[in-house]
Amino acid sequence: MADKILLEHGDGGLLTNRLITETFLPLLKNDVLERMDDSAVLKSPGAWLCFTTDSYVVQPCFFPGGDIGSLAVHGTVNDLAVCGGTPLHLSAALIIEEGFAMDDLRVIIASMAEAARSAGVGIVTGDTKVVPRGAADGIFITTAGIGAVSYSGTISAESVRPGDAVILNGPIGNHGAAILSKRENLQFSSDIRSDSAPLNGLVNEILAACPRIHCMRDATRGGLGAVLAEIAHQSGLRLTVSEKSIPVDEAVRGACEILGLDPLFLANEGKMAVFCPADDAGAVLAAMQSHEYGRAAAVIGHVAASERGCFVMDTVIGGQREIDLPSGELVPRIC
Ligand code: MG
């Protein structure tokens, strides 16, 4: 373990995973946290709740398809939704650097309000701190959210079973490519927009279509690759995905080639992987494709029994490669 925090401790790859499992989990030990799902699903008298929190430090804070405000709401709404929760209430804590433009702040807050309205939630509590120039970079936002869980099944990586189908709701890499294109000032890719969106409506349709959803996870930092590798390891099963079945927009593919990046590991803010029994895959796929955030949904793989958890890709050139959690520097401050 490094004696100082490195940028890679925040990139969603191997060092992030080690920081969580070796430093945070042993100290903060509790059954709920240790499940390491997107939300904590909690029992309260009369109802199951889910509860989650995330910090947003995206740079630049305005980007094609959104800004740090909409991102902070969508991210937390989505972490509740993929645990089967109906998002109810959010909190927002802001850390703002002295000198940040008031007009920009108003745009960001308005964007949070609009995102919350469209997801049907309220930001019910918040906090603001301002730090001296140089002590933060622009604005950082932490949101937390509470949702009510009424789905009867347990939606968790632990519930994934051999025979499950893996379904993705649309093309990957758009958020990461939008941020990087803006950062690198790539002119040709000006039509790449972040996919940042609230997924709770889509999740409602999925849950209504299938009473046996085993796991859902939004593929944010670290991309679809990191999420599938995580679920393979947590479930102890073999996850095989067909590379050619994963949709990638042409503009995103082009930007990735220029930047030397793999869309599999680029961040998304409106994409999720769904695990359900193969018999239910048709119904789930149809429900997803009839929703605006699932039009390009596709079955991308399947789960099999295994002696150890592993994520294997059938590549477009006909080979197979095992994919592990990404390590080394990915892309800092992508969300
Ligand atoms: Mg998540």
Boltz pocket constraint, residues with backbone or C-beta under 6 A from the ligand:
constraints:
  - pocket:
      binder: B
      contacts: [[A, 38], [A, 75], [A, 78], [A, 79], [A, 217], [A, 218], [A, 219], [A, 220]]
      max_distance: 6.0
